[in-house]
Amino acid sequence: MDELINMVAQKTGLGPDKARTAVDTVLGFLKNRLPGPIASQLDSAVSGAGAGSGGAGKGLGGMFG
C-alpha cells in the first residue's frame, strides 16, 4: 500500500499523510460498494498478499492511471 500512497503523493503533489488519507478514502468507498469477493481481492492486492515481484502498487497503478 505504501507504493500506492507514494504514487498518489507524487502525482498529486499531496504530502504523504494526505495521500494516505486519500487512498484510504477511495479504498473504503470501493470496498463498501463492490461485491464481497471482489472487495476481498482488493484488500489482498493492496496489502500485497499474493502479489508477485511487481508488488500491489504496480498492479493497481494501471487501474488508476
N, C-alpha and C positions, 0 to 999 in steps of 0.2 A: 504494500500500500504506500510505502514511503516513495517509491518510484513514481507512482501516480500523483502523489502530493507535490513532489518536486516538479513534475511536468506541468501541473496546473499553475504552480507558482511561477515557473519560468515563462509560460505562455501568456499569463495574465498580468504579471508584474506584482502579484499579491505576495505578502510575506508568508513564510511557512505556516504560521498559526492560522491566518485567514484562509490559506489554501486548504489546510486540513479541515477547517470548518466547512468550506465549500464542498469538498469531496465527501465528507460525512453527510452533509445535507442531501446531495444528489444521490448517494448510495442508499440512504434511508428512504428517500422518495421512491426510487426504483424498487427496492425490496418490498415496500408496502403495496406496490401496485402490480408486481409480477406474480405469476403463479408460484406456489411454494417450491416446487423442484427447480425452477429457473432462479428464484431468489437464492436458493442454497448454492447453486452453481456460481452465482455472482459472488457470494460470500467466499467460496473456495478460491475463485480466481483472484480476488482482492487480497486474501490472506496469503496467497502463494501456495496453498495446498494443491498438490498435483501439478504445479506449474513446471514446465520444462526449463531448460537452461536459459530461455529467453526471459523468464520472470513474468509475473502477472501484469505489471505495468505496461510491458510491450504489447501484450495481447489486448489489453484494454485501450492502449494508445490508438490502435486502429479504429476502435469504436468511437472515440471522442475526438478524432482528428489528428 
